[in-house]
Amino acid sequence: MSEIVVLQSAEKDWFELYRRLGEPFDRAFSSTVQLIAMNPQIGPTWRIAPFRRRLITGYPVGIFYSLVGKRVVISAVIDLRQDASSIDVQLRRLQP
């Protein structure tokens, strides 16, 4: 199982979504993070390198992460009900 590192930007995103969506969202988020930890390449690559995206089941939300050695670095948790180019702008700000 890969080590998970959650950046402050992703923690902020998660908290804002958790406040709106509550405990069921948190459970779905945690399950998705566990799935990513067990199989880091499960998320398809996104349009902006080095990010991958994994959808959170039951929500229009994606976890955007990258693989750094044996670690999974979660950079953002984004509501996908927006234009993909808007998501790209957010991710470009987070590129290493």
Long-range contacts (C-beta under 8 A, 24 or more apart in sequence): 1-37, 1-38, 2-36, 2-37, 2-38, 2-40, 2-67, 2-70, 2-71, 2-72, 3-37, 3-70, 3-71, 3-72, 4-33, 4-36, 4-37, 4-71, 4-72, 4-74, 5-68, 5-71, 5-72, 5-73, 5-74, 6-74, 7-73, 7-74, 7-75, 7-76, 7-94, 9-75, 9-76, 9-94, 10-63, 10-64, 10-74, 10-75, 10-76, 10-77, 13-76, 13-77, 13-78, 14-77, 17-61, 17-77, 17-79, 21-59, 24-58, 25-56, 25-59, 25-61, 28-56, 28-57, 28-58, 28-59, 29-56, 29-61, 29-63, 29-77, 31-57, 32-56, 32-57, 32-63, 33-63, 33-74, 36-63, 36-65, 36-72, 36-74, 37-72, 40-67, 40-72, 41-67, 46-91, 47-84, 47-88, 48-88, 48-91, 48-92, 48-95, 50-95, 50-96, 51-75, 51-91, 55-80, 64-91, 64-94, 66-96
